[in-house]
């Protein structure tokens, strides 16, 4: 039998847990009970339990440290945490450690039993204690689950309604469902503010599965769940007569799931109901409805059950409006100015327009923001400005935008994403444009002692002399000949103060063949004759 250790500083809780469950019927036995963390660690070392049921807060060693020590002593031990709402910060940490079994006080008998049954199956499978018939049953069960979730995956990622034979009999036979004539519908559930933490998502999926079974198990002919990142989709099949009961059950499920917000602080839950259909072949439309309503939380807010209207997925048509056309023109001008503040201002202006536009939907807001990203890339390409990670730019933004829960948050992300990319691209563009000038300056610095001509240096920079002369003055603020002379004069100043070379030698070293002309240029540049400069500064 599998061994269980119960740890809680409240003796009554330990007694309650012991009495709630018929341990023997599950193939379990309570091997030990501990009233504090230190005692629990000693007994874990002594009994090597398969399952530990522990409070999150105990004297001596708290639940977090107990989990860590337990995993070091017995890595395969499964842990069930029990606690009150006020300990959410510990629960969140435990879940991120991979502890997926978390029960809130007061402990419910059915919830504890279901959790233990799941763990028993995991332990027995891990220890290969299943007989041949059980292994066959488990294999068939896993195959059936893969087929069922594969059906929903096709609805999500397919491009149209289900092709081929969409009769209930054919779908049942192919995907192991138990569908019957009646209503088909998709319920979408979105968990926000948990990031992309796989442990949190797995925990929530497990909790949702248990809660949905509890409230829908007796109402539906069949149902199935599918997890897609932070979205959970539930396929429902029920009788026409149970419509009101299903709505009531969905509300109860939603309320139960909202209680998990007490565990995962900051998490926000939204539900989206797709339309009801009597045809299994139209399930994809119901799924798209559910997804559409989950996106509507950007407009309507989170913490609600959002239902599709009778008209379906109706949009405002802003994308075809003159206002959006004007935005695109303003965006082009802002990008052309190479001014990040102007780009940010134009994007903020679009947010103001969308926020006040009649009938705006969350779906449109997301599509509009992605269209802005596409337009940004198009404009930058037209100006031959390279964008870092261009191939992934829209894809990465789209993925991040799915986590936004308001228009303000969405457009803050859009502005930050575009402007950060724009700053990087403009800086790289300016550096590239300045490269010919850098080459020209370097060539002058290395060859000022020789006769230098505009034609010679412009050829090194790769430009025609006339264009190079104009560009050089624009970039340096001085004409080509003046710049060459300043380089020569600075070198002459250095030679005069650091060497004892004669005036003739210095004149020659800085590119002059006539001492009188050199002296004239030096006086004009410094206000002193070369000899005077040497006496004062050497």
Secondary structure, 3 states (H helix, E strand, C coil): CEEEEEECCCHHHHHHHHHHCCHHHHCEEEEEEECCHHHHHHHHHHHCCCEEEEECCCCCCCHHHHHHHHHHHCCCCEEEEEECHHHHHHHHHHHHCCCCEEEECCCCHHHHHHHHHHHHHHHHHHCCCCCHHHHHHHHHHHHHHHHHHHHHHHHHHCCCCCCCCCCHHHHHHHHCCCCCCCEEEEEEEEEECCCCCHHHHHHHHHHHHHHHHHHHCCCEEEEEEEEECCEEEEEEEECHHHHHHHHHHHHHHHHHHHHHHHCCCCCEEEEEECCCECCHHHHHHHHHHHHHHHHCHHHHCCCCEEECCCCCCCCCCHHHCHHHHHHHHHHHHHHHCCCHHHHHHHHHHHHHHHHHCCCCCHHHHHHHHHHHHHHHHHHHHHCCCCCCCHHHHHHHHHHHHCCCCCHHHHHHHHHHHHHHHHHHHHHHHHHHHHHHHHHHHHHHHHHCCCCCCHHHHHHHHCCCHHHHHHHHHHHHCCCHHHHHHHHHHHHHHHHHHHCCCCHHHHHHHCCCCCHHHHHHHHHHHHCCCHHHHHHHHC
